[in-house]
């Protein structure tokens, strides 16, 4: 797991056409506030162990002079982790999931797995990839981000 985290933390910005992409990794911890309510906080990872939650934030920016269209961000659920149901976020995007390594994507109600010869509805623990498709073009100079959380097995 440390290998995966290290690789993602040190990935350089990737230039795709006119869009730069950077992946950031965080440890997601629960903090109890003074009023007793809990809040999730994203902090720099120190030591990740089984049971910990890890957040991935993918930042993107249009560094070109023209709008960038048809932007699709595809991220795997890292090995030895489980996607935390409902954690995927991304303004101005459509989010879909895959249960077969990114070969096919769909909404949760469209996904199925085969277990012991039976077709069963997929659950978050079955997801292997997440994909965000931006709904509108990214204007020149505009930036945004998407994110999701996994739990280490």
Secondary structure, 3 states (H helix, E strand, C coil): CHHHHHHHHCCCCEEECCEEEEEEEEEEEEEECCCCCEEEEEECCCCCCCCCEEEEEEEEEECCCCCECCCEEEEECCCCEEECCCCCEECCEEEEEECCCCCCCECHHHCEEEECCEEEECCHHHCCEEEEEECCCECCCCEEEEEEEEEEC
